[in-house]
Amino acid sequence: MKLFLPGPVSVRSEVLKQFEKPVIGHRTKDASEIQKSIIINMQKVFGTKEYILISTSSGTGLMEGAIKSCTKKRALICSLGSFGELWQRLGLENGIETDILKAEPGEATEANKLEDLLKKKDYDFVGITHNETSSGILNSLSELKAVIEKYPDIIWALDTVSSAGGTPIDQDKYGIDIAITSSQKCLGLVPGLSFASFSEKAVQKAKTVENRGHYLDLLLLYNYSKEHDYQYPSTPAISNMVAAEYQLDYIINDEGLENRFKRHSEMSKYFKEWANKNFEVFGDEKYLSPTITCVKNTKNLDFKKLNQEFLDRGMVISNGYGPMADKTFRVGHMGDTSLDDMKEFTKAFDEILKKLI
């Protein structure tokens, strides 16, 4: 089955074979070396010199950990859709006063609106959705950089769950303190791990925050890893880490990040051109995601019938998310998916359209 989803993605057989290796002890030197390698390569993926935390949770776990560990006063979330709204809920459900700046559907966060809010209230944590999988929109960090620079005391966190490994993040260039991603999207791994950069500024801020929890306490993860030779404080999904070390080495040293970014861009351009000829791509073309395309269902196709046709061909796509279900559908072009895969996919889609219309 080929997955053309916003995640999880199809995983290379070479990566899956890593799970056949014998399980190793999580307190061994080998385990430390694996986690050290992951940290070094994820620094390159994020474009940062800051320390990297590894968590055996989904990206949602580290999003919750970030807002809980680094908010003492009030948090603000810059949302592009459903997953930005989720980040606000994570704050509110942890008793944190958390506001939200919602972009218009299909649009990116406006820098002037962000700055207006920052002037009105005393925020010490701002979470920004980088790439929104429900709408297929990519926020422009270059447009937000001027605002970020004016508020150096705020902890700036970035949800790159569906963008890291598929497009440049350049965290340090934009003044981001915490960048968060998951294993099962652009990194081309199975679900089960998430990663976050954690700046020294964020470390110092977390030290002032009480009741950070335990399992998702980013300061605990940071201190334990630093003090115990890159070890994880509890028993981690060590086999997932073995696979992550292998895949990250492939991304950095075999394919190369620039080549990976270029491939994602080519797949996105190809599929969006096809989608605009046959349907209509959702969102402002200036801010379209390079890893996922949200398509307006202008032909009013029955999504269940559509997806069944794909399933019969060994493929799968995703319905629109939340209120956009059936009005849109989403196609992921990320991870180790190739341009040839996308051409095979659109050929199948052409055949399906002839049958359903």
N, C-alpha and C positions, 0 to 999 in steps of 0.2 A: 504494500500500500504506500503510495506517495502522498505525503501530507503537504497541501498547499494552504495551510492554516496560519493564523497569526501566532502560532505556537500551540502545542509543541511542534517540532519540525522533524523531518526524517533525519535519521542519524546514520553516518557512514558505518559500514560493516566493520571497518578497522577499529572504530571507537567502541562498538558493541563488544568486540572480542576482548577488550580490556577487562570486561566483567567476568571473563572466564578465568582470569588469574586468581590464584589463591588469596583469600582474605588475609591481610596483614594486621598485626597489632597496632592499635592507634597511638600507642606510647613508644613506638620504636623510632630509631633514627631514620629508617626508610620513610615512615609517615611524616616526619619533620621535613625531610628533603622534598617530598611530594608537595607539601603545603607551601614551602619556600618557593618552589618553582612556579606554582600557581600564582603566588603573590607577585613575583617578578614579572610574569607575563601579563597579568591583569593590569599592572601599572601601565604597561604599554598600550593595552586596549583602551583604558580610560584616558591616557595621555596625562599621567600624573606622577609625581615623585612621592606622593603621600602613601601611607601604609594601607594595605588591603586586608579587609576582614572577609573570612569565609564563613558562610552559615549553611547548615543543613536544613534550609527552609526554602520556601518560595521567595520571590522578590518582595511579596507583600509583607513577609516577616521582617525583612530589613527596613522596609518603609515604615512599619510600625515601630521598630527599634529606633530608627533615626528620629522620628518626631517625639518619641517618649524620652529618649536619652538626651536630647539637645534642646528641649523647649522648657524654659523656666517661666516665661511671661505669657506669650501668646504666639500662635502659629498662623501662617497664611499659606494657602495652597493655590498655585496657579494651575488651573484645570483646563484641559482641552476636551474633556469628555468623561466617560464613566469611571476611568481608573484614577483620574484626578479627584473625582467625587469620593472614590473609595479612600483615598489618602486623608481627605477631610474627616471621614467617618472614623478612621483609625485614631485620629487625634481626639475627636469628641468622645469616643468610647473609652478612651484612657483618661478622661477627665481634664483634657487640655482645651482651653479656649482656642478654637480653630476656625478661622474665617476662610472663605473661598472666593477667588476671582475666576469667574467662568468666562472663557472665551466664547464668542458667538459660534454656533455650529459650523464646522468647516474652516474656522479661522484660528490663528495663533494668538498667544498672549500679547497684548499691546503694552509696550513699555511705559507709556504715559499713564495708563490706568493702574499699572502696578505701582508706579511712583506715587500716584495720588493716594492710594491706600496706605503706603508706607509712611506718608506724612501725617496721616490721621490717627494712627494707633502705634503703640510701642511693640512692634514685633521683634522677636529674637530668633525665629526660625521661619524660613520660607522654603517650601517644597515646590518644585517645578516639574511638570510632566514634560519630558523631552520629546517622546514619540508616543502618540496615543493610539492604541490598537483598536479602539472602538470607532475612531473616525478617520484614521489614516493621515493624521496631521503631525508634522514635525515642527516643534517650536524653534525659533531662531535665537540662538544664544548670542549671536553677534548684535542683534537688536536689543537684547536685554543687558548686555555687558555694561553699558554706561550707568544703568540703574544699580547693578550689583556693586560697581566700584564706589558708589556714593554711600553704601551702607556696609562698611567693613566689619561691624560688630555683629551683624546677623549671620547665623549659620545658614548657608545656602546649600540645599540638597536637590539632587536631580534624579528623577526616575528615568533610567535608561534601559529599562527591562527589555524593550523590543528594538533598541537601537545600538547598544554597545556590541561591537564586533561586526556591525553592518554599515556603520557610517562613523566618521570621526567624532569623538566626544571632546577632546582637547580641554579637559577639566581645568588644568592649571591656568590656561590662557584666559578662561572666562571667570576665574575666581570662585569656582565651585568647591565646597568643603567636603561634601558627601555625594558620591555617584553610586547608584544602586543598579544592579542588573541580575538577571536569572540565567540559569544554564540552558534552558530548553528553547531558546529562540535563536538569535543571530550567532551565538557561540556554537550551535550545532551539537548540543549535548542532550542527554535525557534529562527529564525533570528531576529535581532533588537538591540542587545547590543554588545558592545566591552569593553574590559578591558585592562588597561596598568599599569604596575608598573612605578614609577617615583622617581628615586633616588634623594637624597639631592644634589648630584653633578649635576644632570640634572636640578634641580630647579635653582641652582645658575647660570648655563650656560644659561638657558632660560631668566633669568633676563637681560642678556647682549645682547639679540637678539631683534632687532626692527622688526616691521611689522610681528608679529606672526599670524595675522588674529584674528578671534574672536571665532567662534563656536568650532574650533578645536585647540584653543590655550591651550596647556597642562598646562601652568602656570596659566591661568585663572581658569581652572578646578580644579587645585590643591589648589589655594588660596581660591576659593569660598567654596570648600568642607571643608577646614581647618577652615575657619572663620565663617561658617554658619552651624555647627553641621552636617556634612556629606551631606549637601544639594547639589543639582545639580543647576547650574546657570540659566538654562532655564527650561521650562516644559519638563520633561523626559517621556520616555515610562514607566510609573510607574507600569503598569500591568506586563510588561516584568520583571521588577525588583522584583516584588512579586514572580514570577515563578523562577527567578534566585536565590533568597534567599532560596526557598524551595529545589531546585535541588542541590545547593552547600552544603546545610546542609546534604542532602542525600549522596552526594559524599564523604564528609569528615567524617561524623559520622556514616553512615549506611554501605555503601559499604567499605569505607576506601580507601585512595589514593593508597596504595601499592597493594591492591586487584584489584583496577581498572587498574593500570598499568600492573599487571600480566594478567588480562583478555585480554587486548589489545594485549599483546605479544603473548598469546596463539592463539587468532584469526588470527593474522598476520602469525604466523608459520604454522598454519593449512592451511590457504588459499594459501600461497606461495608454500607450498609443492604440493597442488593440481594443482596450475597454472603451475608449472614447469613440472609436469607430462603430462599436456595437451597442454600447450603453452610454453612460456618462460617469466619469470619475467624480466622486464626491469631494468637495472642499476647494479652497483657494489654491490654484496651481502653484503659487509662490511658496506654499508651505507643505507640499505633499511629501509624505513619508517615502524614503527609499527602500523600506523593508516590507511594507504592507500597503495594499490598495483597497480602499473602500469604494464600491461601485454602486451607483444608483440603479435600482431594479426598474429601469424605464420600460421594460417589456412585460412587467407584472408577472414574472415567472413564479410558479409555485416552488418555493425553495426546497421543500421535501422531495418533490419530483426531480428538481435540478440536481440536488446532491445525490439522489439515488442513481441517477445516470452516471455521475462521476464515480460513485462507489462501484458500479458495475464495470467500470474501466480501471479500477484499482487506484482511484484518486479521491481526495476529499477536500472540500472547501468549507468556509464558515459562513453562517448567516450573519446578518447585521446584529449588533450588540444592543441589548436593552430596548429602548424606544425606537431604535433604528432597525429592529428585526423585520425581515420581509421587505422593508422599504429599500434596504441595501443588502449586499453580500460582500464578504471580505476574502481577499486572496493574499496569502503570505508568499513572499519571494525572499526568503532569508535563510541563514544557516549555510549549508553546503549545497543547496539547490543551485542548479546551473541554468544558463541561458537556454541550453538545449532542452532541459526539463520544462522551461516555460513555453518553449515552442511546441513541445509535445502536448502540453496542457491546453494551449489555445487551439491546436488542431482538434483535440477532443471536444473542446467547447464549441467550435464551429459545427461539428457533427451533431452535438446535442441540440444546438439552436435550430438546426434544420428539422430535427425530430419534434421539438416541443412547440415550435411556432407555426 
